[in-house]
Amino acid sequence: MRKDLILPALALAGGGAGFGLRWRQIASAFDPQSMLFRTGAPATLALAVLAAAAAAALLWLTRGGKTPEDWAGAFRCSSPVYMTLMAAGGLLLFAAAALGLLEGMGLLALWKQGGYESFPLMHLMAAALCVPAGIAALALGKGNYRGELPRQYPLLATLPAYAALPWAVSLYQEHSRQPELMIFLPALAGVVCAALGLYAQAAFAFQRPRGKLCLFFSLMGAALLLTALADRPNRFFAVMSLACVLLLLGQSFALARNMFGSPQAEPPAGERMPSGAQEERTGGIQEENE
């Protein structure tokens, strides 16, 4: 069973279905005057059932397998799919940083005029941390793809998780005075799951492997963040969400390949050679045999 493909596909399908149900829930069950959702709405119940079913399916599919003991064993992946996801996610983090800083400066101006309740420290911090997180995503993606990790990879592994933490706090501060939790529950749950998935990934760099937890929270976070896009969030949240979805899918794809196996076994990182060197070595062996 190709769990490296099935698990990310399940997260994408769950996120797409959740987006549709959340859109329907807001259109049919939300009262903009009272800022409350009508209890017992079919879309609300369907969304809850979908979330529970997705969580149960992920828990079931992540059973078994052998959790790698270190970072290289967990995320070494020579698939172009993995490199594409990591590169796209890293570049989107740079875009999120620019958008977040612009929005943060606008909130700061509103705060000075008394039009915003709290100082937007967490918002600005999350936006600023997107820059080192994007650099880390590109460096680690390249290192895992080529089998040549940078010396500072344990530090780099923590940077995406550090960016997700103030993002979660900023989101809660922004919506903490809302009269109903359902208004921002999918977004908050998605950011929290994404942060946990990124922290579980970083744990591999410090020989604290949590393979099943990393897969579950990464994929659940990706699905919930896609669902939360139906709330029509600000540009920073939308781009940051898409960046995290790509990174979470990328790390889950690599980890699932290494935990559950892939059709073609990959050589250890130390044994890989450039194609030209491999051809020269093969040619030399053939000449010696002749």
C-alpha positions in Angstrom: 0.0 0.0 0.0 1.5 3.3 -1.1 0.9 5.2 2.2 3.2 7.9 1.1 0.6 8.8 -1.6 -2.6 7.7 0.3 -2.0 9.8 3.4 -1.3 13.2 1.7 -4.2 12.4 -0.8 -6.5 11.8 2.2 -5.5 15.1 3.8 -6.1 17.0 0.5 -9.5 15.3 0.0 -10.5 16.0 3.6 -9.4 19.6 3.3 -11.3 20.1 0.1 -14.5 18.5 1.5 -14.1 20.5 4.7 -13.7 23.7 2.7 -17.0 23.0 0.9 -18.9 22.2 4.1 -17.4 25.2 6.0 -18.5 27.5 3.1 -22.0 26.0 3.3 -22.0 26.3 7.1 -21.2 30.0 6.9 -23.8 30.7 4.2 -26.6 28.7 5.8 -26.1 28.7 9.6 -24.2 32.0 10.5 -26.2 35.0 11.6 -24.0 38.1 10.9 -26.2 40.3 13.2 -25.8 38.2 16.4 -22.4 36.7 15.2 -23.7 33.2 16.2 -24.2 30.0 14.4 -27.6 28.3 14.5 -27.5 25.1 16.5 -28.2 21.8 14.8 -27.5 23.1 11.3 -26.8 20.2 8.9 -23.6 21.7 7.6 -22.3 22.1 11.1 -23.0 18.4 11.9 -21.6 17.3 8.6 -18.4 19.2 9.3 -18.0 17.7 12.7 -18.5 14.2 11.3 -16.0 14.8 8.6 -13.4 16.0 11.1 -13.9 12.9 13.3 -13.8 10.6 10.3 -10.6 12.2 8.9 -8.9 11.9 12.3 -10.0 8.2 12.7 -8.8 7.4 9.2 -5.4 9.0 9.8 -5.0 7.2 13.1 -5.8 3.9 11.4 -3.6 4.4 8.4 -0.6 5.5 10.4 -0.5 2.3 12.4 2.5 0.0 11.9 5.6 0.9 10.1 9.0 1.4 11.6 9.8 4.9 12.9 13.3 6.1 11.9 15.6 7.0 14.7 17.2 10.1 13.2 16.5 13.0 10.8 18.2 11.5 7.8 16.4 8.2 8.2 13.1 10.0 8.5 13.1 12.7 5.8 15.7 11.6 3.3 13.8 11.6 0.0 15.1 11.9 -3.6 11.6 12.3 -5.1 11.0 15.4 -7.2 7.6 15.6 -5.6 9.1 16.2 -2.2 11.5 18.9 -3.5 8.7 20.7 -5.3 6.5 20.8 -2.2 9.3 22.1 0.0 10.5 24.7 -2.5 7.0 26.0 -3.1 6.3 26.1 0.7 9.5 27.9 1.4 8.9 30.6 -1.3 5.3 31.1 0.0 6.7 31.7 3.5 8.7 34.7 2.1 5.5 36.0 0.5 3.7 35.5 3.9 6.4 37.5 5.6 6.0 40.5 3.3 2.2 40.4 3.6 2.3 39.9 7.4 4.7 42.8 8.0 2.5 45.1 5.9 -0.6 44.1 7.7 1.2 44.2 11.0 2.3 47.8 10.4 -1.4 48.7 9.6 -2.5 47.1 12.8 0.2 49.0 14.7 -1.1 52.3 13.2 -4.6 51.4 14.3 -3.4 50.5 17.8 -1.8 53.9 18.2 -5.0 55.5 17.2 -7.0 53.4 19.6 -8.7 51.4 16.8 -7.1 48.1 17.7 -7.3 46.4 21.1 -3.8 45.1 21.6 -0.3 45.7 20.4 0.2 43.4 17.4 3.4 41.9 18.7 2.6 38.3 17.9 1.4 39.1 14.4 4.7 41.0 13.7 6.8 38.3 15.3 5.0 35.5 13.2 5.6 37.5 10.0 9.2 38.2 10.8 9.9 34.5 11.6 8.5 33.5 8.3 11.8 34.6 6.7 14.2 32.3 8.6 11.5 29.6 8.4 11.5 29.9 4.6 15.3 29.7 4.4 15.2 26.6 6.6 12.5 25.0 4.4 14.6 25.5 1.3 17.8 24.4 2.9 16.4 21.3 4.5 14.4 20.4 1.4 17.6 20.6 -0.7 19.6 18.7 1.9 17.1 15.9 2.2 16.7 15.6 -1.5 20.4 15.5 -2.3 21.4 13.6 0.9 23.7 16.4 2.0 22.4 18.0 5.1 23.9 21.3 6.3 25.8 21.2 9.6 23.2 23.5 11.3 20.3 21.3 10.4 19.0 20.8 14.0 18.7 24.6 14.3 17.1 24.9 10.9 14.6 22.2 11.8 13.2 24.2 14.7 12.6 27.5 12.7 9.3 26.6 11.0 7.9 25.5 14.3 9.0 28.7 16.0 7.2 30.7 13.3 4.0 28.7 13.9 3.8 29.3 17.6 3.4 33.2 17.5 1.0 32.6 14.6 -1.3 30.6 16.8 -1.1 33.1 19.6 -1.8 36.0 17.2 -4.8 34.2 15.8 -6.3 33.6 19.3 -5.7 37.2 20.3 -7.4 38.4 17.2 -10.5 36.4 17.8 -10.5 36.0 21.6 -13.5 38.4 22.0 -15.7 36.6 19.5 -19.0 35.5 21.0 -18.7 32.0 19.7 -15.7 29.6 19.3 -17.0 28.1 16.1 -16.3 31.4 14.3 -12.5 30.7 14.4 -12.3 27.0 15.6 -11.2 25.4 12.3 -8.5 28.0 11.8 -7.2 27.7 15.4 -7.3 23.9 15.3 -5.5 23.9 12.0 -2.7 26.2 13.2 -2.3 24.3 16.5 -2.1 20.9 14.6 0.4 22.4 12.1 2.6 23.7 15.0 2.5 20.3 16.7 3.4 18.6 13.4 6.3 20.9 12.8 7.6 20.4 16.4 7.3 16.6 16.0 9.3 17.0 12.8 12.0 19.0 14.6 12.2 16.3 17.3 13.9 14.0 14.8 16.9 16.3 14.6 17.4 15.8 18.4 17.0 12.0 18.4 13.4 12.2 19.8 11.5 10.5 17.0 7.7 10.7 17.0 6.8 9.3 13.7 3.1 8.6 14.1 2.4 11.9 15.9 4.3 13.8 13.2 2.2 12.2 10.5 -1.1 12.6 12.3 -0.7 16.3 13.3 0.9 17.3 10.0 -1.9 15.8 7.8 -4.7 16.8 10.2 -3.2 20.4 10.2 -3.1 20.5 6.4 -6.7 19.4 6.1 -7.9 21.9 8.8 -6.0 24.8 7.3 -7.5 24.1 3.9 -10.9 24.0 5.6 -10.3 27.4 7.3 -9.7 29.1 4.0 -13.4 29.1 3.5 -13.6 31.8 6.3 -12.1 34.3 3.8 -9.2 35.2 6.0 -6.7 38.0 5.6 -4.0 37.6 3.0 -1.3 36.8 5.6 -3.3 33.9 7.1 -4.2 32.6 3.6 -0.7 32.6 2.2 0.8 31.3 5.5 -1.8 28.5 5.5 -0.9 27.5 2.0 2.8 27.5 2.8 2.3 25.3 5.8 0.0 22.9 3.9 2.8 22.4 1.3 5.5 21.9 3.9 3.3 19.6 6.0 2.4 17.5 2.9 6.1 17.4 1.9 7.4 16.2 5.3 4.5 13.7 5.5 5.3 12.3 2.1 9.0 11.8 2.9 8.3 10.4 6.4 5.6 8.0 5.1 8.0 6.7 2.4 10.7 6.0 5.0 8.3 4.5 7.6 6.2 2.3 5.4 8.6 1.8 2.5 8.4 2.8 -1.2 8.5 0.8 -4.4 12.1 1.6 -5.1 14.6 1.5 -2.3 16.9 4.5 -2.2 20.6 4.2 -1.6 22.0 5.6 1.6 23.1 9.3 1.4 26.8 8.5 1.6 26.6 6.0 -1.3 25.0 8.4 -3.8 27.2 9.8 -6.6 26.5 12.2 -9.4 25.4 10.5 -12.6 28.6 11.5 -14.4 30.8 9.9 -11.6 28.6 6.8 -11.7 29.1 6.5 -15.4 32.8 6.9 -15.2 33.0 4.3 -12.4 30.9 1.8 -14.5 33.0 2.5 -17.6 36.2 1.9 -15.6 34.9 -1.4 -14.2 34.0 -2.6 -17.7 37.4 -1.8 -19.0 39.1 -3.7 -16.2 36.9 -6.7 -16.9 37.9 -6.6 -20.6 
